Amino acid sequence: MKKSKWMVVLVLMSAMAFSLIGCGSSTTEDTMEKIKKKGEIVLGTNAAFPPFEMRKGDEVIGVDAEIAKKIA
């Protein structure tokens, strides 16, 4: 009996949590508009996997860096 009570409580708490997920505020500004307004795209990388990405001094070079430049 105790086990079923806890199961009911767990299900109800899960249902409440899932119902609150959609209550966040939505932004009206599109991501592309934000990028255009900012004027730059910030890209994060590890730069430790040659030939895909590696460091040459302070610059990141490699296949991934070239693809990112073409996309930008």
VMD Tcl script that builds the backbone (N, CA, C; Angstrom):
set m [mol new atoms 216]
animate dup $m
set s [atomselect $m all]
$s set {name element resname resid chain x y z} {
  {N N MET 1 A 0.820 -1.189 0.000}
  {CA C MET 1 A 0.000 0.000 0.000}
  {C C MET 1 A 0.869 1.259 0.000}
  {N N LYS 2 A 1.932 1.261 0.813}
  {CA C LYS 2 A 2.817 2.416 0.865}
  {C C LYS 2 A 3.507 2.638 -0.475}
  {N N LYS 3 A 3.836 1.538 -1.134}
  {CA C LYS 3 A 4.522 1.636 -2.411}
  {C C LYS 3 A 3.624 2.290 -3.457}
  {N N SER 4 A 2.350 1.947 -3.463}
  {CA C SER 4 A 1.435 2.527 -4.444}
  {C C SER 4 A 1.181 4.009 -4.151}
  {N N LYS 5 A 1.194 4.415 -2.881}
  {CA C LYS 5 A 1.046 5.831 -2.540}
  {C C LYS 5 A 2.210 6.637 -3.109}
  {N N TRP 6 A 3.408 6.121 -2.928}
  {CA C TRP 6 A 4.580 6.816 -3.446}
  {C C TRP 6 A 4.556 6.873 -4.968}
  {N N MET 7 A 4.056 5.828 -5.593}
  {CA C MET 7 A 3.964 5.810 -7.049}
  {C C MET 7 A 2.983 6.879 -7.529}
  {N N VAL 8 A 1.853 7.008 -6.843}
  {CA C VAL 8 A 0.867 8.029 -7.200}
  {C C VAL 8 A 1.462 9.426 -7.012}
  {N N VAL 9 A 2.156 9.634 -5.908}
  {CA C VAL 9 A 2.791 10.925 -5.650}
  {C C VAL 9 A 3.820 11.230 -6.733}
  {N N LEU 10 A 4.610 10.255 -7.100}
  {CA C LEU 10 A 5.623 10.436 -8.135}
  {C C LEU 10 A 4.986 10.790 -9.472}
  {N N VAL 11 A 3.927 10.099 -9.841}
  {CA C VAL 11 A 3.240 10.372 -11.105}
  {C C VAL 11 A 2.646 11.777 -11.094}
  {N N LEU 12 A 2.018 12.174 -9.997}
  {CA C LEU 12 A 1.428 13.509 -9.907}
  {C C LEU 12 A 2.490 14.607 -9.967}
  {N N MET 13 A 3.604 14.396 -9.290}
  {CA C MET 13 A 4.683 15.387 -9.328}
  {C C MET 13 A 5.278 15.488 -10.726}
  {N N SER 14 A 5.417 14.357 -11.402}
  {CA C SER 14 A 5.925 14.366 -12.770}
  {C C SER 14 A 4.968 15.105 -13.689}
  {N N ALA 15 A 3.680 14.859 -13.530}
  {CA C ALA 15 A 2.679 15.537 -14.358}
  {C C ALA 15 A 2.717 17.045 -14.128}
  {N N MET 16 A 2.869 17.462 -12.881}
  {CA C MET 16 A 2.958 18.894 -12.588}
  {C C MET 16 A 4.216 19.498 -13.197}
  {N N ALA 17 A 5.319 18.788 -13.108}
  {CA C ALA 17 A 6.573 19.295 -13.671}
  {C C ALA 17 A 6.462 19.440 -15.184}
  {N N PHE 18 A 5.902 18.437 -15.849}
  {CA C PHE 18 A 5.759 18.507 -17.299}
  {C C PHE 18 A 4.784 19.594 -17.721}
  {N N SER 19 A 3.768 19.848 -16.924}
  {CA C SER 19 A 2.817 20.897 -17.278}
  {C C SER 19 A 3.430 22.282 -17.119}
  {N N LEU 20 A 4.412 22.428 -16.243}
  {CA C LEU 20 A 5.057 23.722 -16.045}
  {C C LEU 20 A 6.180 23.994 -17.038}
  {N N ILE 21 A 6.600 22.983 -17.771}
  {CA C ILE 21 A 7.683 23.164 -18.738}
  {C C ILE 21 A 7.299 24.193 -19.795}
  {N N GLY 22 A 6.067 24.159 -20.243}
  {CA C GLY 22 A 5.623 25.069 -21.293}
  {C C GLY 22 A 5.283 26.462 -20.814}
  {N N CYS 23 A 5.491 26.774 -19.560}
  {CA C CYS 23 A 5.115 28.081 -19.012}
  {C C CYS 23 A 6.209 29.132 -19.141}
  {N N GLY 24 A 7.295 28.834 -19.786}
  {CA C GLY 24 A 8.371 29.807 -19.928}
  {C C GLY 24 A 7.994 30.909 -20.895}
  {N N SER 25 A 8.718 32.014 -20.827}
  {CA C SER 25 A 8.435 33.117 -21.738}
  {C C SER 25 A 9.048 32.819 -23.098}
  {N N SER 26 A 8.332 33.173 -24.126}
  {CA C SER 26 A 8.848 32.945 -25.473}
  {C C SER 26 A 9.373 34.262 -26.024}
  {N N THR 27 A 10.481 34.178 -26.728}
  {CA C THR 27 A 11.053 35.379 -27.319}
  {C C THR 27 A 10.488 35.551 -28.714}
  {N N THR 28 A 10.235 36.776 -29.081}
  {CA C THR 28 A 9.687 37.037 -30.405}
  {C C THR 28 A 10.784 37.270 -31.423}
  {N N GLU 29 A 11.993 37.548 -30.947}
  {CA C GLU 29 A 13.088 37.822 -31.856}
  {C C GLU 29 A 13.685 36.510 -32.365}
  {N N ASP 30 A 13.830 36.407 -33.651}
  {CA C ASP 30 A 14.378 35.221 -34.294}
  {C C ASP 30 A 15.888 35.148 -34.055}
  {N N THR 31 A 16.418 33.941 -34.015}
  {CA C THR 31 A 17.853 33.749 -33.794}
  {C C THR 31 A 18.672 34.420 -34.887}
  {N N MET 32 A 18.226 34.310 -36.132}
  {CA C MET 32 A 18.955 34.922 -37.239}
  {C C MET 32 A 18.979 36.444 -37.096}
  {N N GLU 33 A 17.902 37.009 -36.601}
  {CA C GLU 33 A 17.861 38.456 -36.381}
  {C C GLU 33 A 18.853 38.869 -35.298}
  {N N LYS 34 A 18.981 38.055 -34.263}
  {CA C LYS 34 A 19.957 38.338 -33.205}
  {C C LYS 34 A 21.372 38.331 -33.767}
  {N N ILE 35 A 21.671 37.345 -34.617}
  {CA C ILE 35 A 23.001 37.240 -35.216}
  {C C ILE 35 A 23.275 38.447 -36.096}
  {N N LYS 36 A 22.294 38.827 -36.911}
  {CA C LYS 36 A 22.471 39.988 -37.788}
  {C C LYS 36 A 22.681 41.260 -36.982}
  {N N LYS 37 A 21.940 41.402 -35.894}
  {CA C LYS 37 A 22.054 42.595 -35.056}
  {C C LYS 37 A 23.422 42.655 -34.382}
  {N N LYS 38 A 23.897 41.494 -33.909}
  {CA C LYS 38 A 25.188 41.442 -33.222}
  {C C LYS 38 A 26.342 41.593 -34.209}
  {N N GLY 39 A 26.182 41.036 -35.406}
  {CA C GLY 39 A 27.211 41.163 -36.428}
  {C C GLY 39 A 28.315 40.130 -36.352}
  {N N GLU 40 A 28.154 39.120 -35.513}
  {CA C GLU 40 A 29.168 38.073 -35.420}
  {C C GLU 40 A 28.539 36.771 -34.935}
  {N N ILE 41 A 29.224 35.679 -35.272}
  {CA C ILE 41 A 28.823 34.355 -34.809}
  {C C ILE 41 A 29.945 33.843 -33.917}
  {N N VAL 42 A 29.608 33.431 -32.720}
  {CA C VAL 42 A 30.601 32.902 -31.786}
  {C C VAL 42 A 30.572 31.385 -31.878}
  {N N LEU 43 A 31.730 30.787 -32.124}
  {CA C LEU 43 A 31.848 29.347 -32.303}
  {C C LEU 43 A 32.828 28.810 -31.271}
  {N N GLY 44 A 32.446 27.777 -30.561}
  {CA C GLY 44 A 33.332 27.153 -29.584}
  {C C GLY 44 A 33.877 25.838 -30.115}
  {N N THR 45 A 35.146 25.576 -29.868}
  {CA C THR 45 A 35.764 24.340 -30.328}
  {C C THR 45 A 36.892 23.946 -29.379}
  {N N ASN 46 A 37.286 22.699 -29.448}
  {CA C ASN 46 A 38.348 22.181 -28.602}
  {C C ASN 46 A 39.716 22.377 -29.246}
  {N N ALA 47 A 39.779 22.327 -30.553}
  {CA C ALA 47 A 41.009 22.508 -31.329}
  {C C ALA 47 A 42.096 21.504 -30.962}
  {N N ALA 48 A 41.704 20.275 -30.680}
  {CA C ALA 48 A 42.688 19.259 -30.307}
  {C C ALA 48 A 42.566 17.997 -31.160}
  {N N PHE 49 A 41.955 18.118 -32.338}
  {CA C PHE 49 A 41.732 16.939 -33.170}
  {C C PHE 49 A 42.209 17.181 -34.601}
  {N N PRO 50 A 43.540 17.205 -34.828}
  {CA C PRO 50 A 44.039 17.405 -36.186}
  {C C PRO 50 A 43.597 16.264 -37.099}
  {N N PRO 51 A 43.331 16.469 -38.321}
  {CA C PRO 51 A 43.370 17.693 -39.130}
  {C C PRO 51 A 42.065 18.493 -39.086}
  {N N PHE 52 A 41.109 18.058 -38.292}
  {CA C PHE 52 A 39.823 18.748 -38.257}
  {C C PHE 52 A 39.940 20.123 -37.617}
  {N N GLU 53 A 40.654 20.218 -36.520}
  {CA C GLU 53 A 40.877 21.502 -35.854}
  {C C GLU 53 A 42.148 21.416 -35.029}
  {N N MET 54 A 42.973 22.438 -35.150}
  {CA C MET 54 A 44.227 22.500 -34.402}
  {C C MET 54 A 44.650 23.959 -34.290}
  {N N ARG 55 A 45.625 24.226 -33.452}
  {CA C ARG 55 A 46.103 25.597 -33.258}
  {C C ARG 55 A 47.399 25.827 -34.024}
  {N N LYS 56 A 47.496 27.010 -34.608}
  {CA C LYS 56 A 48.738 27.480 -35.214}
  {C C LYS 56 A 48.953 28.871 -34.637}
  {N N GLY 57 A 49.715 28.926 -33.554}
  {CA C GLY 57 A 49.844 30.180 -32.804}
  {C C GLY 57 A 48.545 30.454 -32.064}
  {N N ASP 58 A 47.969 31.631 -32.297}
  {CA C ASP 58 A 46.693 31.993 -31.673}
  {C C ASP 58 A 45.504 31.662 -32.559}
  {N N GLU 59 A 45.759 31.188 -33.764}
  {CA C GLU 59 A 44.688 30.929 -34.728}
  {C C GLU 59 A 44.300 29.448 -34.735}
  {N N VAL 60 A 43.004 29.183 -34.846}
  {CA C VAL 60 A 42.514 27.813 -34.994}
  {C C VAL 60 A 42.403 27.538 -36.483}
  {N N ILE 61 A 43.053 26.469 -36.933}
  {CA C ILE 61 A 43.021 26.106 -38.348}
  {C C ILE 61 A 42.513 24.678 -38.485}
  {N N GLY 62 A 42.201 24.302 -39.705}
  {CA C GLY 62 A 41.765 22.942 -39.976}
  {C C GLY 62 A 40.460 22.913 -40.743}
  {N N VAL 63 A 39.963 21.721 -40.976}
  {CA C VAL 63 A 38.752 21.517 -41.765}
  {C C VAL 63 A 37.551 22.195 -41.111}
  {N N ASP 64 A 37.364 22.005 -39.818}
  {CA C ASP 64 A 36.211 22.600 -39.131}
  {C C ASP 64 A 36.255 24.122 -39.176}
  {N N ALA 65 A 37.439 24.694 -39.026}
  {CA C ALA 65 A 37.572 26.151 -39.081}
  {C C ALA 65 A 37.233 26.670 -40.474}
  {N N GLU 66 A 37.653 25.954 -41.505}
  {CA C GLU 66 A 37.344 26.367 -42.876}
  {C C GLU 66 A 35.848 26.276 -43.163}
  {N N ILE 67 A 35.218 25.213 -42.692}
  {CA C ILE 67 A 33.765 25.065 -42.880}
  {C C ILE 67 A 33.029 26.192 -42.156}
  {N N ALA 68 A 33.456 26.516 -40.952}
  {CA C ALA 68 A 32.817 27.595 -40.194}
  {C C ALA 68 A 32.964 28.931 -40.913}
  {N N LYS 69 A 34.123 29.183 -41.507}
  {CA C LYS 69 A 34.328 30.431 -42.261}
  {C C LYS 69 A 33.426 30.487 -43.487}
  {N N LYS 70 A 33.258 29.358 -44.169}
  {CA C LYS 70 A 32.383 29.320 -45.355}
  {C C LYS 70 A 30.928 29.558 -44.974}
  {N N ILE 71 A 30.499 28.987 -43.847}
  {CA C ILE 71 A 29.117 29.164 -43.397}
  {C C ILE 71 A 28.877 30.616 -43.007}
  {N N ALA 72 A 29.850 31.213 -42.320}
  {CA C ALA 72 A 29.689 32.602 -41.863}
  {C C ALA 72 A 29.741 33.539 -43.045}
}
mol reanalyze $m
mol bondsrecalc $m
mol representation Tube
mol addrep $m
